[in-house]
Amino acid sequence: MLSLSGRSFLNSVDVFVRFSFFLMIFVAILQAHSRPNILLIVSEDNGPELGCYGDPYVQTPVLDRFASNGVRFDRAYVPQAGCSQSRAALLTGLYPHQNGQIGLATWKFRLYKESTPNLIRSLKRSGYRTGLIGKLHINPASAFPFDYKKIPSSNFSRKNLDDYAKFAKLFMLDGDKPFFLSINYPDPHRPFISQIKGLPKKPLSADDVKPLAYFGVDTAELRQQTANYYNCMSRLDTLIGDLLEALNQSGKRKNTLIIYMGDHGADLLRGKRTSYEGGVRVPLLVQWSGVEGFGKSVRRELVSTLDLMPTILSAAKAVHPAGLAGKSLIPMLQGRVKEWRKYLFTEFHLHSAHNFYPQRTIRGERFKLIHNLQPDLLNPGYDFTMNRFFDGLQKTVAENNKVRDAYALMRRPPKFELYDLNNDPFEFRNLVDDDDYRAQLQSLKNRLASWRRETNDPFLDPKNITRLQSEINSSIREGKPDKKFLKLNYWNYFFE
């Protein structure tokens, strides 16, 4: 028989256990409410051609207002200027050569391993609901176990554009757990459709615009394509406005980290499918009213979309997988960063089997170096872009003394390209043979080589380039690659 003191002790223990249990529940609830919702908005094929980045022609009032009330990153980059490659890098936190998605998913390129840690798995383990509206475009899709999926196609015909905000609102309202929602819009991917169901209200024409400066040439055709590209951007802006209004109506905006980015540069001259600034530099805008110290600002640091996975996981108080290539932007959002990276790296492998031309790139505060891994060979991406979208432009380029050499270099690149981005922001003058820049050239070569070793670049072994080139060539039928005959195996031999 227990003594009175024994009973009192057990009663005290029982009270303590119950108190601890309820305390754990209370802490869990408090933590759930303290962790933000996360809304990631991704557009297709556009650089920072927005009013808030200084573009004089495009009409983007929603994103301009969003930027004025948040943080605008002026020098944000994707690791590779391709749809699947950029998205896989974002969701794994790894460079394409590290995760395996080096080309388009529609051309059978894929992650090395389905088990590669990724943002969605990490957030789900941390208690987040996860949603995807729009395309994923990564192989295998099963590696990303979203709880909610809608509009899985690319939707380049732009059907039912109102559905993006409608499905988003349904997801936002479905429960009290914190959510992660990725919305992937089709605009402004080709085809550049000038107006759909009255959007934009007043489409621009060729007479209203000039071509983007990094083209270096100006023709009537380029002006028309540029105008239609801008019209797609304006339509995107309106749709994002509808999405933000849906978030407002859900009552959850105050506790939502909102990120907007482009997946890579425009599908125009010297943009998408290249390592030039027009291909890898993107818009990146962030709002997060719920974090202490968050303020409106414009940041000039060199940031990468690889930084978004550690940023989101830090905001979610979730465990970070080992070996992530980027680092959290949260200290920067709070205005308390004094030291940041001084060099940023990008790469290129291929888009489809039409344009295999591997490159590795480093840029610092002023200078940029592109290392072409198959130097002095014709870059098939040049003719692919020119012949597909810009028929007849070759003559104009040949007659333009300012950019003729730059376009010739694009078509058959040397081993290295060095650019002074302060004095030549559009990369028209290669400084590799200029003795005045010998020190910058050697410094960037050394740093680029070190990064390739540190990240275990499979193309450090030239045999891997040759073997993959052979697999790609085997798909060619009647002078053109055919995905039906493409048999890839690089994920089994890159790291033998």
Secondary structure, 3 states (H helix, E strand, C coil): CCCHHHHHHHHHHHHHHHHHHHHHHHHHHHHHHHCCEEEEEEECCCCCCCHHHCCCCCCCHHHHHHHHCCEEEEEEECCCCCHHHHHHHHHHCCCHHHHCCCCCHHHCCCCCCCCCCCHHHHHHHCCCEEEEECCCCCCCHHHCCCCEEECCCCCCCCCCCCHHHHHHHHHHHCCCCCEEEEEECCCCCCCCCCCECCECCCCCCHHHCCCCHHHCCCCHHHHHHHHHHHHHHHHHHHHHHHHHHHHHHHCCHHHEEEEEEECCCCCCCCCCCCCCHHHHEEEEEEECCCCCCCCCEEECCCEEHHHHHHHHHHHCCCCCCCCCCCCCCHHHHCCCCCCCCCCEEEEECCCCCCCCCCEEEEECCCEEEEEECCCCCCCHHHHHHHHHHCCCHHHHHHCCCCCHHHHHHHHCCCCEEEEECCCCCCCCCCCCCCHHHHHHHHHHHHHHHHHHHHCCCHHHCHHHHHHHHHHHHCCEECCEECHHHCCCCHHHHCCC
